């Protein structure tokens, strides 16, 4: 059974993001996939890159046990799903800190650096799904805010880490959305066919 890491980044358990998480887990289990949830807020992950963490960076080491646990989970998985809000047109600081701290340089870790660039080591992650919510409409994020999730996070950051296929799904305009529209979206998530 393939293990899929689900990285969940929202502090409020009654949020729409949490409802998305529950539906994603239902869908993965129905497809005989084994979800492993990394709940960054609930697990009190510290996204701050302190001086000691920086000192250890080039050795591939860390003084944060969650960093070791999270990186190993990613190395053992077949795919990854991010569930997060979009705040100020980009990823929340918590999730950015996750990328900064967990993605360690070194052979057998998340990436290696050479004279020609970064080589991703997480090639075991066949695909990434990024499920987001936003106050802004999706077209606004794509056309007027630089399309940061697709262009930077999926096509640059994840690709540099070795994840060469990614899909972004955003529920835009959440603040003014109707209950019916939110329910329809959650039903569609439950029926999603995740391909890894």
N, C-alpha and C positions, 0 to 999 in steps of 0.2 A: 504494500500500500504506500503510495507516494505521500510524503509529508509536505504540507504547504505552510509556510510561515505567514501569519497574519499580523501585521504591525499596526496596532490600533493606537491612535493619538488623539484622545479627547478626554478631558477631566470629568465630564458629567455623564453619569450612567443613565439619565433620562433624556439624553440628547438624541437627535435624529441619527447622528453618527453611530450611536450605540445600537439603535434599531437596525441600521445597515449591517453592523457587525454581527448581530444575531442572525440575520437573514443569510449573510455570507457563510456563516458556520453551518447553518441548515443545508445550504446548497452544496457545500464541500462534502459534508457527511453523506448526503444523498448520492453524490457522485463517487462514493467509495474513496475519498481522499481524506487524509489525516491532518486536520488543522492543528497548528501549534501557535497559540496567541501570545504575542508580546504586547502587553498592555502597559505602555510607557508610563502613564500617570499612576495607575494602580500599583505598579511595581516600584514606584518612586525612583525612576531612572533620573540620574542627574545629568542634564545635557551640557553642563558647564565644562569647558575644556581648560582645566587648571594647569598650573606650571608643571606639576609632577607628571600629568598625563602627556603634556607636550614633550617633556624630557624623555619619556619612554617611547614616543611615537616611532622613531626610526629603528627601534629594536623590535617593533611589533608587539610590545608588551603594554600592560595596563595595570593600574592599581584599583580598578573598578571591576568587581566580580561579575556584574551584569554585562559589561562589555564582552568579557570572555564567553559568557553563556549565550549572548545574542549572536555573536559572530559564529560560534559553533552551530547554533540552530540554523543559520543561513547556509553554512557549508554542508549541512546534512539534508537540506530541503531540495525539492524539485522545482519549486516556484515560490513567489512572494506576492502578497496582496497588502497594499497600504490602504488604510481607512483613516481619513483625516479631513478636518475642515481646511478651507483656504482662508488665511487671515492676511489682510493687506496684500492681496494678489499673489501670495506665495505660500510656501510651507510654514507651519508654525515653528517657532524657535525650538520647541521640544524635539520635533522630527529632524530639523536641521542639525541639532546637537547629536542626535542618534547617528546620523550619517558621519558627522565630524569625528565622533569618538569611536564608533564601532568599526568603521572601515579602516583597518590597519594595513600599513604597508609592510610587505615582506612575502617571501615565497611561501605558498600554502595558506596565506591569509586572504584579504579581500582584493589586493592588487599589488603589482610590482611596478617600479618606476625605472625606466631606461632612458638613454639619450634621445630616443625617438618618441617617447611619450609614456602613457600609462597603459599597462596590460592588465585587464581584469582577470581575477582568479575565480570569481563566482560564476563560472560558466555552467555549473550544475543547475543554476536557476534558469530554467528554460523560458520563463515568461514572467513579467510583472504586470499586475493590475493595480491601478491607482484610482481608488474610489473617493471622490471628494464631494464636499458640499460648500456652497458659497452664497453670500448675500447678493453678489453681482450675478447677472445672467451669464451663462456660459459663453455666449457670443462676445460679450464685452471682454471677458478674460482672454479669449482667443485673439480678437481683433484689435483691442485697444490697450491691453495691459502686457503685451509681449508674449502671451501664450507660454508662460514660464513652466507650467507643469509638463506640457508636451515637449517643448523645445529644449529646456534646460534639464529638468529632473529626469525625464524618461530618455530623451535622445542623447544627452550628454553624460550626466552623472551616473545613471544606472548602466548605460552602455560602457562607460569607462570601467565599471566594476565587473563587467562580463555578462550582463543581462542584455541580450541583443533584441529582445522582443518585448514591447510594452503597450498597454492599452490604458487610456484615461477615460473615465466616466465621471461626469460632474452633474450633481443636482444643483442647478443654479437658481437664483431667486428664492432661496429657501425662506427668507423672512416673511415674504408675502404669499407663500404657496398655500394652496388649499389642502385640507385633510385628504380629500379624494386624490389629488395629484401625488401627495406623499405616499399614500397607500398603494397607488398604482406603481410607483417607483420601487417600493419595497417588494411588491409581488414580482416585478421584473428581475430584481436581484435574486430572489429565491429561485427563479427559473433559469438563471444564467448558467451557461455551459462553460466552465472554466477549462481552458486547454493548457496543459503543461507538458 
